[in-house]
């Protein structure tokens, strides 16, 4: 879902759960979200992807770049000193800023679309009507096809959907997409699986990223889950964890180990991200940091 219950965005630090008073399970505490904790994990594919989008955008803006190359560069009191809403939008500084920002615009659009597909998938599971959306519909149809191929009866085989889990000692929480009983056991016996939905307009249907295993492990081994009324229950034991990759014309269910070793690595990411978030930004970003002076030499 786009906004899990009790979740909030902390400025400059990302999504957390809690700080909602005595009437919620988190009280005034803040629990870092699973995906927020993963933000500390290196993602090597992001830099080349950002470079590709930036280069493509620059070529698309080539006529404007040539025209603006004849302009006098904006001075110290120009657009770079103004608030975004007050900038002219037609100078070299503004065009450069737009080109640099385009990759983030595309990623934000993709994230918003993924959240929309998630919300439609959840509505299908719980029987809530949603307005027809031509862009979302192909992905929803792939989701329905997946459920049909695996013989999922929504009343009997769905254990939970959009369920928040938490680990109080480690101060993290996250919301899993769906817990399903799938026929993966001996003689087709159904077993409980943790399934996380991933959407993409461009990536191959079998695409998996290294940090996704950590995300699944964090959700799988959290000790506590919250029901809709905030009653706390123990998280059940899962037979496995998998990604359900949805594309406009295909889908794949991809199991990942998400074992105790992955969980240990995930907890390390939680600790590291919480450490960074606990610091004053100016204290650990080395910008004009004062140097330790060398000791004065004694006169010989």
N, C-alpha and C positions, 0 to 999 in steps of 0.2 A: 504494500500500500504506500501511497505517497507520504503519509504522515502517520506512522505507527503511534498507538496510544502511549501517552506519557513521554513521547520523544520531543526534543526541542533542539534548535540550532544555537550553539554558543558562539558568539562573534569571535572570529579569528581562530576557532578551534574545531568547528564542525559539529556533527550531531552527537548529542548526549541524551540519555534518558534520566528523568527525575527532576529534582528541585521543584516538586509540585505539592509540597505541604503534607500535612498529616493524613489527608484523604486518599493518598496513593501509596503503592507498595514501596516506592523509593524514598518517600519522605522528602527531606531537604538535601539528600545526597545526590550526587551526579554520577551516573554510570556511563562510561564511554561506549559508543555503539560499536558493533563488530566491524562494520565497514570503515568506520573512522579509525579504529585501531589498525586496520590493514593499510591505512594511508602511509604508514611509516615503512612499508615494504617496498623495496625498489621495483619499479616496473619498467624494464628496459625498452619495451615496445612503445612507450608513450612519447619519448623524445623523437624518434624517427617519424612517428605519426604526426606530431606537431609540426615538424620541419616540412613534411610533405604538404600539409594543409597550408602552411604559411607561404611556401613557394608557389603553389597553385593559385592562391589568392593574389599574390604579387603579380603573376602573369595576367590574371584577369583584370587587374587594376593598372596594367601597363600604360594605357593612354593617359590616365589621370596622373600617374607617376611622372611621365615625360613632361606633361604640362606643368606640374608643380615643381619639377626640377629647375624651372626657370624663375621660380619665386625666390625671394630673399628668405633664408631660413628664419623661422620665428624667433624673436629675441627673448630675453629672460622674463619679459612681462607679457608674453604672448599666451597662446592657448595652453601650453604646458603648465602654466601657473593658475589656470582657471578650473573651476569645478566642471565636471563632465557636461552638465546641462547648459553651461555658458560657453562651451567651445564652438568655434565657427563651423567645423565639419568639412572645411574645404581647403585647409592649408596642409603643408607637408607634415607637420606634427600630427594633425588629426588623421590623415591618411595612414601614416606609419602606425599610429595607435590602433586603427581599425584592422590593419593587416595582422598585426601582432596578436590581436584579440580574437581573430576569427576561429582559430582552433578550439579555444575555450567555448565559443558560441556553439560550435558544432557538437562538442562533447556535452554541453548542457542540454542541447536539444535532444540528443540521443538518450540522455538520462531521463529527461521528462517523458519521452516516448516509452521508454522501458517501464517507468512507473505507471503510465496509463495502461499498458498491456497487463501489468500485474493486477491493476484494479479490476480490469475486465475479467481476467482469469478468476479472481476471487469472487466476483459477482456471479460467475457461472457456477462455481462450486456451491455457493450458498443460495442460489436461486433468485438473485436480485436482478431485475430488468435494467438494462443499460441502453442508451440511445445508440443507433447504428453509427459506426465510424468506419468509413471505407479503408482508412489506413491501418486501423487496428484489426479489422475483421480477419484478414489472412492469418494473423498470428493466433487469434482466438480459435480459428478453425483447426490450426495445427495442434493446439492444446486439447481441443475436443477429440481430435483424431488420436492423440496419444492416450487419453483416458479410455477411449473405445478399444484400441488395440490391446491394451493391458487389462481389459475387462473390468475397469474400475466402476463400481456402483457407488455413486456419490453418498448414498445413505449408509452403506455398510463398510466401505473400504477407505473412507477419508477419516482419519483420526483427528486431525486438526488443520486449520488453515490460518495463515497470518498470526502465528502464535509467538508472543514475546517470551524469550528465555533470559535468565540472568544468572550471574555468578556474584554473590554478595562479597565474598572475601577478595575477589580480584577486581571488583567494581567495573564489570562490563555487562552489557545487555544487547540483545539483537532480536530481530523478528524473522522467523523462518516462513517460507512460502507455503509449504504443504507437507503434512505427514501422511503417507499413503501406505496401505497394505497391498503389496505387489506379489504376484505368484512366482517368487524366486527361490523358494525352498524346495526340499525333496518332494517329488511327486506333485509339484505345482502348489505346494502349501504356501499360503500368503505370509509374508514377513513385512515388518514395519520399516519403511524407508523415509529418510529425510531428503526431500527434493527441493532444490532451489532453482527458480526459473531465471534464465538469462536470454535476453533478446538482443538482436543486432540487425541493422539494415545492410551491413556490408561484410561482416566476418563470416567465414565458412561455418557450416552447421556443426562441425566437429572441433571447433576452436575452444581450447581450454587454456587458462592462464595459471601460472604457478601459485599465485596468492589465493586462488579460489578454493584450493584444498584447505587452506587455513581458515577461511570463512566457514566452510562446512564443519570443520572440526570445532570451531568456537560455538556454533549452534548445536552441534551434536552432543557435546560433553558438558554443556552448561547444566548445573544440577537442578535448577528450578525453572518452572514455566508458570505463566500467568493465564488463568482463564479469563473469559470476557468480563466477569465481575471482579477481577483482580484476586480471586482465590489462588493461592499458591499450591502447586502440585509438583511432584518429582518428575523430571523429564524421563520418559521411558527409554528403554534400551533399544537402539536401532540396529537392524541387521546390516544396514549400509547407508551411505549418503551419496547423492548423485546430483549432477546438473541436468536440467531439462533445457536444452538449447532450442529456442524457438526462432524460426526464420519465416519469411513470408510464404515460402513454398516447401518447407521441410522442417523436421524436428529430429532430435536425437536425445536419448537418455544416456548420459555418460557417468558411470560410477567412478568415484575418486576414493583413494584410501581413507583420507580424513580420519586417521587413527590417532592413538595416544601420542605418537611422536609429532604428528602435525599439530595436535592440541598444545603440546609443550612449546612448539615454535610460535603458535598463535599467542599464548600467554606472554611470551617474550616480547612480541609486538605490542601487546597491551601495555606492558610495563614501560617499554621505551616511549610509546606515544604519550602515556600519562606523564612520564618524566619531562618530555618536551613541553607539554601543555601546562605543567606546573611552574615553568620558568617565566620570568619576565623576558619578553622577546628581545629587548635591547641588551639583556645580560648574556644571551648566548649567540646572537647573530653578530659576527665580528665586523662591525661598521665603525671605523674610527675609534677602535678600542684603545684605551691607554696602555702603554707598554710599561713593563717593570724596569725601572732604571738600573743600570749596572752599578755595582758598588764602587765607591770612589777608591782610587789607588792610594796607598800610603806613600808618602814622600820617601825616597831612598836616601 
